[in-house]
Amino acid sequence: DDLLYVDNLEVSFTSRTTCEKLTVSSACELAAAGVVKVTVADGVSSLKAGSYPILVLSDCDNAAALDGWTLDCADPLVGLRRDGNTLYLDVDARGMMIFFR
């Protein structure tokens, strides 16, 4: 069997609602300390709130290694979350402040 080794993953939001995704349907081995680097295409000013699957593994013996992965993203409202064999980017809703005078 061919084995795919995933160490670092770079994903890009091509629009405010569309993010690249990698789906792996063959055997996969994960680095225990991978890094997800997120970039946003020029012209995209804000990302829509929601959960975006970025790495989907159907056959992985060590999916728990995703818990050790870190996020490289300039947007403080973007977070990284593992659910089973899937790694998600979670984008929080932006708050609005209203001042009354």
Biopython code that builds the backbone (N, CA, C, O; Angstrom):
import numpy as np
from Bio.PDB.StructureBuilder import StructureBuilder

atoms = [
    (1, "ASP", "N", (0.829, -1.193, 0.000)),
    (1, "ASP", "CA", (0.000, 0.000, 0.000)),
    (1, "ASP", "C", (0.871, 1.253, 0.000)),
    (1, "ASP", "O", (1.911, 1.305, 0.657)),
    (2, "ASP", "N", (0.430, 2.248, -0.742)),
    (2, "ASP", "CA", (1.096, 3.545, -0.698)),
    (2, "ASP", "C", (0.657, 4.265, 0.563)),
    (2, "ASP", "O", (-0.512, 4.208, 0.946)),
    (3, "LEU", "N", (1.588, 4.936, 1.200)),
    (3, "LEU", "CA", (1.305, 5.649, 2.431)),
    (3, "LEU", "C", (1.615, 7.123, 2.223)),
    (3, "LEU", "O", (2.722, 7.479, 1.819)),
    (4, "LEU", "N", (0.639, 7.977, 2.500)),
    (4, "LEU", "CA", (0.834, 9.414, 2.401)),
    (4, "LEU", "C", (1.225, 9.950, 3.762)),
    (4, "LEU", "O", (0.548, 9.681, 4.754)),
    (5, "TYR", "N", (2.317, 10.711, 3.821)),
    (5, "TYR", "CA", (2.774, 11.311, 5.070)),
    (5, "TYR", "C", (2.438, 12.794, 5.023)),
    (5, "TYR", "O", (2.879, 13.503, 4.118)),
    (6, "VAL", "N", (1.663, 13.266, 5.990)),
    (6, "VAL", "CA", (1.247, 14.662, 6.021)),
    (6, "VAL", "C", (1.946, 15.354, 7.179)),
    (6, "VAL", "O", (1.784, 14.969, 8.337)),
    (7, "ASP", "N", (2.729, 16.385, 6.855)),
    (7, "ASP", "CA", (3.506, 17.100, 7.857)),
    (7, "ASP", "C", (2.987, 18.521, 8.025)),
    (7, "ASP", "O", (2.497, 18.880, 9.096)),
    (8, "ASN", "N", (3.089, 19.316, 6.996)),
    (8, "ASN", "CA", (2.591, 20.684, 7.024)),
    (8, "ASN", "C", (1.511, 20.825, 5.955)),
    (8, "ASN", "O", (1.571, 20.177, 4.910)),
    (9, "LEU", "N", (0.545, 21.659, 6.220)),
    (9, "LEU", "CA", (-0.588, 21.821, 5.314)),
    (9, "LEU", "C", (-0.825, 23.309, 5.120)),
    (9, "LEU", "O", (-0.995, 24.040, 6.096)),
    (10, "GLU", "N", (-0.839, 23.764, 3.884)),
    (10, "GLU", "CA", (-1.139, 25.156, 3.585)),
    (10, "GLU", "C", (-2.487, 25.216, 2.893)),
    (10, "GLU", "O", (-2.719, 24.529, 1.898)),
    (11, "VAL", "N", (-3.364, 26.036, 3.422)),
    (11, "VAL", "CA", (-4.687, 26.200, 2.827)),
    (11, "VAL", "C", (-4.929, 27.681, 2.558)),
    (11, "VAL", "O", (-4.338, 28.548, 3.201)),
    (12, "SER", "N", (-5.796, 27.948, 1.611)),
    (12, "SER", "CA", (-6.082, 29.333, 1.259)),
    (12, "SER", "C", (-7.584, 29.534, 1.116)),
    (12, "SER", "O", (-8.289, 28.701, 0.547)),
    (13, "PHE", "N", (-8.052, 30.648, 1.642)),
    (13, "PHE", "CA", (-9.423, 31.063, 1.380)),
    (13, "PHE", "C", (-9.401, 31.814, 0.054)),
    (13, "PHE", "O", (-8.803, 32.885, -0.045)),
    (14, "THR", "N", (-10.052, 31.253, -0.965)),
    (14, "THR", "CA", (-10.074, 31.884, -2.275)),
    (14, "THR", "C", (-11.184, 32.919, -2.375)),
    (14, "THR", "O", (-11.167, 33.773, -3.261)),
    (15, "SER", "N", (-12.135, 32.841, -1.479)),
    (15, "SER", "CA", (-13.185, 33.851, -1.346)),
    (15, "SER", "C", (-13.519, 33.897, 0.141)),
    (15, "SER", "O", (-12.903, 33.179, 0.929)),
    (16, "ARG", "N", (-14.461, 34.710, 0.532)),
    (16, "ARG", "CA", (-14.756, 34.785, 1.970)),
    (16, "ARG", "C", (-15.488, 33.550, 2.480)),
    (16, "ARG", "O", (-15.629, 33.386, 3.691)),
    (17, "THR", "N", (-15.961, 32.668, 1.583)),
    (17, "THR", "CA", (-16.708, 31.480, 2.003)),
    (17, "THR", "C", (-16.116, 30.175, 1.462)),
    (17, "THR", "O", (-16.670, 29.107, 1.724)),
    (18, "THR", "N", (-15.016, 30.231, 0.721)),
    (18, "THR", "CA", (-14.475, 29.032, 0.086)),
    (18, "THR", "C", (-13.036, 28.795, 0.508)),
    (18, "THR", "O", (-12.166, 29.643, 0.307)),
    (19, "CYS", "N", (-12.797, 27.626, 1.099)),
    (19, "CYS", "CA", (-11.460, 27.273, 1.578)),
    (19, "CYS", "C", (-11.033, 25.963, 0.934)),
    (19, "CYS", "O", (-11.846, 25.060, 0.737)),
    (20, "GLU", "N", (-9.743, 25.868, 0.607)),
    (20, "GLU", "CA", (-9.212, 24.632, 0.047)),
    (20, "GLU", "C", (-9.350, 23.496, 1.058)),
    (20, "GLU", "O", (-9.372, 23.726, 2.267)),
    (21, "LYS", "N", (-9.442, 22.255, 0.542)),
    (21, "LYS", "CA", (-9.574, 21.088, 1.419)),
    (21, "LYS", "C", (-8.774, 19.942, 0.824)),
    (21, "LYS", "O", (-8.730, 19.774, -0.395)),
    (22, "LEU", "N", (-8.142, 19.157, 1.681)),
    (22, "LEU", "CA", (-7.442, 17.950, 1.259)),
    (22, "LEU", "C", (-8.183, 16.751, 1.821)),
    (22, "LEU", "O", (-8.345, 16.626, 3.035)),
    (23, "THR", "N", (-8.633, 15.868, 0.938)),
    (23, "THR", "CA", (-9.293, 14.630, 1.340)),
    (23, "THR", "C", (-8.372, 13.472, 1.002)),
    (23, "THR", "O", (-7.946, 13.325, -0.144)),
    (24, "VAL", "N", (-8.064, 12.651, 1.996)),
    (24, "VAL", "CA", (-7.150, 11.527, 1.803)),
    (24, "VAL", "C", (-7.938, 10.232, 1.974)),
    (24, "VAL", "O", (-8.480, 9.960, 3.045)),
    (25, "SER", "N", (-7.994, 9.440, 0.906)),
    (25, "SER", "CA", (-8.758, 8.199, 0.971)),
    (25, "SER", "C", (-7.860, 6.970, 1.048)),
    (25, "SER", "O", (-8.356, 5.845, 1.104)),
    (26, "SER", "N", (-6.532, 7.174, 1.050)),
    (26, "SER", "CA", (-5.604, 6.056, 1.197)),
    (26, "SER", "C", (-5.000, 6.094, 2.594)),
    (26, "SER", "O", (-5.297, 6.987, 3.388)),
    (27, "ALA", "N", (-4.154, 5.120, 2.882)),
    (27, "ALA", "CA", (-3.510, 5.078, 4.193)),
    (27, "ALA", "C", (-2.704, 6.351, 4.415)),
    (27, "ALA", "O", (-2.097, 6.885, 3.487)),
    (28, "CYS", "N", (-2.706, 6.827, 5.644)),
    (28, "CYS", "CA", (-2.073, 8.109, 5.944)),
    (28, "CYS", "C", (-1.383, 8.051, 7.300)),
    (28, "CYS", "O", (-1.901, 7.462, 8.249)),
    (29, "GLU", "N", (-0.229, 8.658, 7.378)),
    (29, "GLU", "CA", (0.502, 8.796, 8.633)),
    (29, "GLU", "C", (0.707, 10.286, 8.870)),
    (29, "GLU", "O", (1.100, 11.014, 7.959)),
    (30, "LEU", "N", (0.442, 10.739, 10.087)),
    (30, "LEU", "CA", (0.515, 12.168, 10.400)),
    (30, "LEU", "C", (1.726, 12.494, 11.245)),
    (30, "LEU", "O", (2.129, 11.711, 12.105)),
    (31, "ALA", "N", (2.306, 13.665, 10.992)),
    (31, "ALA", "CA", (3.327, 14.177, 11.894)),
    (31, "ALA", "C", (2.644, 14.574, 13.194)),
    (31, "ALA", "O", (1.505, 15.041, 13.185)),
    (32, "ALA", "N", (3.337, 14.389, 14.311)),
    (32, "ALA", "CA", (2.741, 14.719, 15.601)),
    (32, "ALA", "C", (2.684, 16.220, 15.837)),
    (32, "ALA", "O", (1.956, 16.681, 16.717)),
    (33, "ALA", "N", (3.442, 16.988, 15.064)),
    (33, "ALA", "CA", (3.472, 18.432, 15.279)),
    (33, "ALA", "C", (3.416, 19.173, 13.951)),
    (33, "ALA", "O", (4.324, 19.934, 13.617)),
    (34, "GLY", "N", (2.355, 18.949, 13.201)),
    (34, "GLY", "CA", (2.191, 19.643, 11.934)),
    (34, "GLY", "C", (1.754, 21.077, 12.139)),
    (34, "GLY", "O", (1.327, 21.465, 13.226)),
    (35, "VAL", "N", (1.867, 21.855, 11.081)),
    (35, "VAL", "CA", (1.470, 23.257, 11.112)),
    (35, "VAL", "C", (0.516, 23.519, 9.965)),
    (35, "VAL", "O", (0.779, 23.132, 8.826)),
    (36, "VAL", "N", (-0.597, 24.180, 10.267)),
    (36, "VAL", "CA", (-1.542, 24.593, 9.232)),
    (36, "VAL", "C", (-1.319, 26.076, 8.995)),
    (36, "VAL", "O", (-1.540, 26.896, 9.886)),
    (37, "LYS", "N", (-0.880, 26.418, 7.787)),
    (37, "LYS", "CA", (-0.673, 27.824, 7.435)),
    (37, "LYS", "C", (-1.849, 28.270, 6.574)),
    (37, "LYS", "O", (-2.154, 27.663, 5.548)),
    (38, "VAL", "N", (-2.500, 29.339, 7.011)),
    (38, "VAL", "CA", (-3.694, 29.829, 6.329)),
    (38, "VAL", "C", (-3.379, 31.167, 5.665)),
    (38, "VAL", "O", (-2.837, 32.078, 6.291)),
    (39, "THR", "N", (-3.727, 31.262, 4.394)),
    (39, "THR", "CA", (-3.612, 32.532, 3.690)),
    (39, "THR", "C", (-4.981, 32.909, 3.138)),
    (39, "THR", "O", (-5.849, 32.059, 2.943)),
    (40, "VAL", "N", (-5.146, 34.176, 2.898)),
    (40, "VAL", "CA", (-6.405, 34.690, 2.357)),
    (40, "VAL", "C", (-6.088, 35.415, 1.059)),
    (40, "VAL", "O", (-5.168, 36.232, 1.009)),
    (41, "ALA", "N", (-6.839, 35.123, 0.019)),
    (41, "ALA", "CA", (-6.595, 35.722, -1.288)),
    (41, "ALA", "C", (-6.733, 37.239, -1.233)),
    (41, "ALA", "O", (-7.492, 37.779, -0.429)),
    (42, "ASP", "N", (-5.994, 37.906, -2.094)),
    (42, "ASP", "CA", (-6.096, 39.361, -2.192)),
    (42, "ASP", "C", (-7.532, 39.762, -2.509)),
    (42, "ASP", "O", (-8.206, 39.126, -3.320)),
    (43, "GLY", "N", (-7.975, 40.800, -1.872)),
    (43, "GLY", "CA", (-9.332, 41.290, -2.125)),
    (43, "GLY", "C", (-10.383, 40.720, -1.189)),
    (43, "GLY", "O", (-11.528, 41.173, -1.198)),
    (44, "VAL", "N", (-10.010, 39.723, -0.371)),
    (44, "VAL", "CA", (-10.953, 39.154, 0.593)),
    (44, "VAL", "C", (-10.735, 39.875, 1.922)),
    (44, "VAL", "O", (-9.717, 39.673, 2.585)),
    (45, "SER", "N", (-11.682, 40.703, 2.302)),
    (45, "SER", "CA", (-11.477, 41.532, 3.492)),
    (45, "SER", "C", (-11.848, 40.819, 4.789)),
    (45, "SER", "O", (-11.206, 41.047, 5.814)),
    (46, "SER", "N", (-12.860, 39.971, 4.769)),
    (46, "SER", "CA", (-13.253, 39.251, 5.982)),
    (46, "SER", "C", (-13.795, 37.882, 5.599)),
    (46, "SER", "O", (-14.380, 37.709, 4.530)),
    (47, "LEU", "N", (-13.593, 36.918, 6.480)),
    (47, "LEU", "CA", (-14.059, 35.552, 6.240)),
    (47, "LEU", "C", (-15.429, 35.371, 6.861)),
    (47, "LEU", "O", (-15.718, 35.930, 7.918)),
    (48, "LYS", "N", (-16.269, 34.592, 6.206)),
    (48, "LYS", "CA", (-17.593, 34.316, 6.758)),
    (48, "LYS", "C", (-17.449, 33.345, 7.924)),
    (48, "LYS", "O", (-16.707, 32.366, 7.837)),
    (49, "ALA", "N", (-18.161, 33.618, 9.013)),
    (49, "ALA", "CA", (-18.114, 32.745, 10.184)),
    (49, "ALA", "C", (-18.608, 31.353, 9.821)),
    (49, "ALA", "O", (-19.530, 31.200, 9.019)),
    (50, "GLY", "N", (-17.988, 30.342, 10.418)),
    (50, "GLY", "CA", (-18.401, 28.964, 10.181)),
    (50, "GLY", "C", (-17.243, 28.004, 10.389)),
    (50, "GLY", "O", (-16.145, 28.407, 10.774)),
    (51, "SER", "N", (-17.504, 26.716, 10.127)),
    (51, "SER", "CA", (-16.490, 25.669, 10.233)),
    (51, "SER", "C", (-16.152, 25.165, 8.842)),
    (51, "SER", "O", (-17.039, 24.844, 8.051)),
    (52, "TYR", "N", (-14.869, 25.101, 8.554)),
    (52, "TYR", "CA", (-14.393, 24.690, 7.240)),
    (52, "TYR", "C", (-13.497, 23.468, 7.384)),
    (52, "TYR", "O", (-12.424, 23.577, 7.977)),
    (53, "PRO", "N", (-13.896, 22.299, 6.861)),
    (53, "PRO", "CA", (-13.010, 21.132, 6.915)),
    (53, "PRO", "C", (-11.838, 21.353, 5.971)),
    (53, "PRO", "O", (-12.036, 21.681, 4.801)),
    (54, "ILE", "N", (-10.618, 21.175, 6.471)),
    (54, "ILE", "CA", (-9.454, 21.390, 5.618)),
    (54, "ILE", "C", (-8.645, 20.121, 5.385)),
    (54, "ILE", "O", (-7.911, 20.029, 4.401)),
    (55, "LEU", "N", (-8.770, 19.135, 6.283)),
    (55, "LEU", "CA", (-8.068, 17.863, 6.117)),
    (55, "LEU", "C", (-9.007, 16.750, 6.549)),
    (55, "LEU", "O", (-9.372, 16.658, 7.720)),
    (56, "VAL", "N", (-9.394, 15.911, 5.607)),
    (56, "VAL", "CA", (-10.337, 14.818, 5.867)),
    (56, "VAL", "C", (-9.613, 13.507, 5.593)),
    (56, "VAL", "O", (-9.171, 13.257, 4.471)),
    (57, "LEU", "N", (-9.492, 12.668, 6.624)),
    (57, "LEU", "CA", (-8.748, 11.411, 6.527)),
    (57, "LEU", "C", (-9.698, 10.235, 6.717)),
    (57, "LEU", "O", (-10.315, 10.093, 7.772)),
    (58, "SER", "N", (-9.813, 9.399, 5.698)),
    (58, "SER", "CA", (-10.722, 8.263, 5.847)),
    (58, "SER", "C", (-10.020, 7.035, 6.415)),
    (58, "SER", "O", (-10.680, 6.148, 6.957)),
    (59, "ASP", "N", (-8.687, 6.966, 6.302)),
    (59, "ASP", "CA", (-7.940, 5.795, 6.766)),
    (59, "ASP", "C", (-6.652, 6.273, 7.425)),
    (59, "ASP", "O", (-5.621, 6.410, 6.767)),
    (60, "CYS", "N", (-6.720, 6.524, 8.730)),
    (60, "CYS", "CA", (-5.543, 7.055, 9.423)),
    (60, "CYS", "C", (-5.463, 6.427, 10.810)),
    (60, "CYS", "O", (-6.392, 6.540, 11.610)),
    (61, "ASP", "N", (-4.340, 5.763, 11.085)),
    (61, "ASP", "CA", (-4.168, 5.099, 12.377)),
    (61, "ASP", "C", (-3.857, 6.071, 13.500)),
    (61, "ASP", "O", (-4.140, 5.775, 14.661)),
    (62, "ASN", "N", (-3.284, 7.222, 13.184)),
    (62, "ASN", "CA", (-2.863, 8.129, 14.252)),
    (62, "ASN", "C", (-3.504, 9.510, 14.115)),
    (62, "ASN", "O", (-2.818, 10.526, 14.223)),
    (63, "ALA", "N", (-4.812, 9.550, 13.879)),
    (63, "ALA", "CA", (-5.517, 10.832, 13.745)),
    (63, "ALA", "C", (-5.397, 11.677, 15.011)),
    (63, "ALA", "O", (-5.526, 12.900, 14.946)),
    (64, "ALA", "N", (-5.152, 11.046, 16.162)),
    (64, "ALA", "CA", (-4.994, 11.804, 17.406)),
    (64, "ALA", "C", (-3.798, 12.742, 17.336)),
    (64, "ALA", "O", (-3.717, 13.689, 18.119)),
    (65, "ALA", "N", (-2.863, 12.499, 16.413)),
    (65, "ALA", "CA", (-1.718, 13.398, 16.251)),
    (65, "ALA", "C", (-2.173, 14.794, 15.838)),
    (65, "ALA", "O", (-1.444, 15.765, 16.043)),
    (66, "LEU", "N", (-3.365, 14.906, 15.259)),
    (66, "LEU", "CA", (-3.881, 16.225, 14.873)),
    (66, "LEU", "C", (-4.050, 17.141, 16.085)),
    (66, "LEU", "O", (-4.032, 18.364, 15.945)),
    (67, "ASP", "N", (-4.214, 16.558, 17.269)),
    (67, "ASP", "CA", (-4.364, 17.373, 18.480)),
    (67, "ASP", "C", (-3.115, 18.211, 18.756)),
    (67, "ASP", "O", (-3.207, 19.243, 19.421)),
    (68, "GLY", "N", (-1.955, 17.790, 18.260)),
    (68, "GLY", "CA", (-0.719, 18.515, 18.488)),
    (68, "GLY", "C", (-0.402, 19.542, 17.415)),
    (68, "GLY", "O", (0.614, 20.232, 17.497)),
    (69, "TRP", "N", (-1.254, 19.648, 16.417)),
    (69, "TRP", "CA", (-0.978, 20.585, 15.325)),
    (69, "TRP", "C", (-1.246, 22.012, 15.770)),
    (69, "TRP", "O", (-2.057, 22.256, 16.664)),
    (70, "THR", "N", (-0.556, 22.950, 15.135)),
    (70, "THR", "CA", (-0.711, 24.358, 15.463)),
    (70, "THR", "C", (-1.158, 25.145, 14.229)),
    (70, "THR", "O", (-1.103, 24.655, 13.101)),
    (71, "LEU", "N", (-1.594, 26.360, 14.476)),
    (71, "LEU", "CA", (-2.147, 27.210, 13.424)),
    (71, "LEU", "C", (-1.244, 28.410, 13.192)),
    (71, "LEU", "O", (-0.806, 29.065, 14.137)),
    (72, "ASP", "N", (-0.972, 28.690, 11.923)),
    (72, "ASP", "CA", (-0.219, 29.871, 11.517)),
    (72, "ASP", "C", (-1.166, 30.734, 10.684)),
    (72, "ASP", "O", (-1.307, 30.532, 9.478)),
    (73, "CYS", "N", (-1.811, 31.697, 11.341)),
    (73, "CYS", "CA", (-2.813, 32.527, 10.673)),
    (73, "CYS", "C", (-2.820, 33.900, 11.339)),
    (73, "CYS", "O", (-2.803, 34.006, 12.566)),
    (74, "ALA", "N", (-2.844, 34.942, 10.522)),
    (74, "ALA", "CA", (-2.807, 36.306, 11.056)),
    (74, "ALA", "C", (-4.144, 36.743, 11.648)),
    (74, "ALA", "O", (-4.188, 37.693, 12.430)),
    (75, "ASP", "N", (-5.221, 36.073, 11.293)),
    (75, "ASP", "CA", (-6.555, 36.462, 11.765)),
    (75, "ASP", "C", (-6.811, 35.833, 13.139)),
    (75, "ASP", "O", (-6.852, 34.607, 13.245)),
    (76, "PRO", "N", (-6.984, 36.642, 14.196)),
    (76, "PRO", "CA", (-7.186, 36.090, 15.537)),
    (76, "PRO", "C", (-8.530, 35.391, 15.719)),
    (76, "PRO", "O", (-8.725, 34.700, 16.719)),
    (77, "LEU", "N", (-9.456, 35.551, 14.788)),
    (77, "LEU", "CA", (-10.760, 34.902, 14.909)),
    (77, "LEU", "C", (-10.804, 33.521, 14.258)),
    (77, "LEU", "O", (-11.850, 32.871, 14.252)),
    (78, "VAL", "N", (-9.674, 33.070, 13.710)),
    (78, "VAL", "CA", (-9.601, 31.747, 13.092)),
    (78, "VAL", "C", (-8.951, 30.787, 14.070)),
    (78, "VAL", "O", (-7.881, 31.072, 14.608)),
    (79, "GLY", "N", (-9.599, 29.641, 14.306)),
    (79, "GLY", "CA", (-9.075, 28.630, 15.216)),
    (79, "GLY", "C", (-8.993, 27.278, 14.532)),
    (79, "GLY", "O", (-9.547, 27.081, 13.451)),
    (80, "LEU", "N", (-8.300, 26.353, 15.167)),
    (80, "LEU", "CA", (-8.083, 25.012, 14.637)),
    (80, "LEU", "C", (-8.756, 24.009, 15.567)),
    (80, "LEU", "O", (-8.630, 24.107, 16.787)),
    (81, "ARG", "N", (-9.476, 23.035, 14.985)),
    (81, "ARG", "CA", (-10.196, 22.053, 15.802)),
    (81, "ARG", "C", (-10.189, 20.702, 15.102)),
    (81, "ARG", "O", (-10.367, 20.612, 13.887)),
    (82, "ARG", "N", (-9.979, 19.648, 15.896)),
    (82, "ARG", "CA", (-10.061, 18.278, 15.379)),
    (82, "ARG", "C", (-11.377, 17.655, 15.839)),
    (82, "ARG", "O", (-11.780, 17.801, 16.992)),
    (83, "ASP", "N", (-12.034, 16.961, 14.919)),
    (83, "ASP", "CA", (-13.216, 16.171, 15.247)),
    (83, "ASP", "C", (-13.054, 14.828, 14.554)),
    (83, "ASP", "O", (-13.282, 14.714, 13.350)),
    (84, "GLY", "N", (-12.662, 13.817, 15.308)),
    (84, "GLY", "CA", (-12.420, 12.505, 14.724)),
    (84, "GLY", "C", (-11.234, 12.554, 13.775)),
    (84, "GLY", "O", (-10.135, 12.941, 14.172)),
    (85, "ASN", "N", (-11.449, 12.164, 12.528)),
    (85, "ASN", "CA", (-10.393, 12.147, 11.518)),
    (85, "ASN", "C", (-10.421, 13.382, 10.635)),
    (85, "ASN", "O", (-9.869, 13.367, 9.534)),
    (86, "THR", "N", (-11.052, 14.445, 11.098)),
    (86, "THR", "CA", (-11.163, 15.662, 10.301)),
    (86, "THR", "C", (-10.619, 16.850, 11.084)),
    (86, "THR", "O", (-10.866, 16.991, 12.282)),
    (87, "LEU", "N", (-9.874, 17.700, 10.383)),
    (87, "LEU", "CA", (-9.338, 18.922, 10.957)),
    (87, "LEU", "C", (-10.116, 20.095, 10.366)),
    (87, "LEU", "O", (-10.277, 20.198, 9.150)),
    (88, "TYR", "N", (-10.593, 20.973, 11.240)),
    (88, "TYR", "CA", (-11.424, 22.101, 10.824)),
    (88, "TYR", "C", (-10.752, 23.427, 11.143)),
    (88, "TYR", "O", (-10.007, 23.550, 12.115)),
    (89, "LEU", "N", (-11.033, 24.416, 10.299)),
    (89, "LEU", "CA", (-10.780, 25.809, 10.642)),
    (89, "LEU", "C", (-12.112, 26.381, 11.089)),
    (89, "LEU", "O", (-13.098, 26.305, 10.357)),
    (90, "ASP", "N", (-12.150, 26.947, 12.275)),
    (90, "ASP", "CA", (-13.363, 27.590, 12.777)),
    (90, "ASP", "C", (-13.159, 29.098, 12.731)),
    (90, "ASP", "O", (-12.200, 29.620, 13.298)),
    (91, "VAL", "N", (-14.055, 29.785, 12.060)),
    (91, "VAL", "CA", (-13.998, 31.236, 11.966)),
    (91, "VAL", "C", (-15.110, 31.793, 12.842)),
    (91, "VAL", "O", (-16.289, 31.551, 12.586)),
    (92, "ASP", "N", (-14.730, 32.543, 13.883)),
    (92, "ASP", "CA", (-15.710, 33.146, 14.787)),
    (92, "ASP", "C", (-16.355, 34.355, 14.129)),
    (92, "ASP", "O", (-15.766, 35.013, 13.272)),
    (93, "ALA", "N", (-17.576, 34.625, 14.552)),
    (93, "ALA", "CA", (-18.271, 35.812, 14.061)),
    (93, "ALA", "C", (-17.584, 37.051, 14.609)),
    (93, "ALA", "O", (-17.139, 37.077, 15.756)),
    (94, "ARG", "N", (-17.508, 38.038, 13.801)),
    (94, "ARG", "CA", (-16.914, 39.298, 14.241)),
    (94, "ARG", "C", (-17.928, 40.069, 15.064)),
    (94, "ARG", "O", (-19.095, 40.187, 14.692)),
    (95, "GLY", "N", (-17.461, 40.592, 16.193)),
    (95, "GLY", "CA", (-18.347, 41.362, 17.053)),
    (95, "GLY", "C", (-18.510, 42.784, 16.547)),
    (95, "GLY", "O", (-17.668, 43.299, 15.811)),
    (96, "MET", "N", (-19.580, 43.394, 16.946)),
    (96, "MET", "CA", (-19.817, 44.778, 16.570)),
    (96, "MET", "C", (-19.970, 45.588, 17.846)),
    (96, "MET", "O", (-20.688, 45.191, 18.763)),
    (97, "MET", "N", (-19.302, 46.705, 17.897)),
    (97, "MET", "CA", (-19.425, 47.580, 19.051)),
    (97, "MET", "C", (-20.217, 48.815, 18.651)),
    (97, "MET", "O", (-19.951, 49.433, 17.620)),
    (98, "ILE", "N", (-21.170, 49.157, 19.460)),
    (98, "ILE", "CA", (-21.985, 50.350, 19.220)),
    (98, "ILE", "C", (-21.809, 51.277, 20.406)),
    (98, "ILE", "O", (-22.001, 50.874, 21.553)),
    (99, "PHE", "N", (-21.450, 52.497, 20.133)),
    (99, "PHE", "CA", (-21.268, 53.477, 21.190)),
    (99, "PHE", "C", (-22.421, 54.467, 21.150)),
    (99, "PHE", "O", (-22.765, 54.985, 20.087)),
    (100, "PHE", "N", (-23.024, 54.733, 22.318)),
    (100, "PHE", "CA", (-24.067, 55.757, 22.427)),
    (100, "PHE", "C", (-23.490, 56.936, 23.178)),
    (100, "PHE", "O", (-22.727, 56.793, 24.133)),
    (101, "ARG", "N", (-23.877, 58.078, 22.718)),
    (101, "ARG", "CA", (-23.373, 59.271, 23.369)),
    (101, "ARG", "C", (-24.496, 60.151, 23.814)),
    (101, "ARG", "O", (-24.258, 61.213, 24.388)),
]
sb = StructureBuilder()
sb.init_structure("model")
sb.init_model(0)
sb.init_chain("A")
sb.init_seg("    ")
for serial, (resi, resn, name, xyz) in enumerate(atoms, 1):
    if name == "N":
        sb.init_residue(resn, " ", resi, " ")
    sb.init_atom(name, np.array(xyz, "f"), 0.0, 1.0, " ", f" {name:<3s}", serial, name[0])
structure = sb.get_structure()
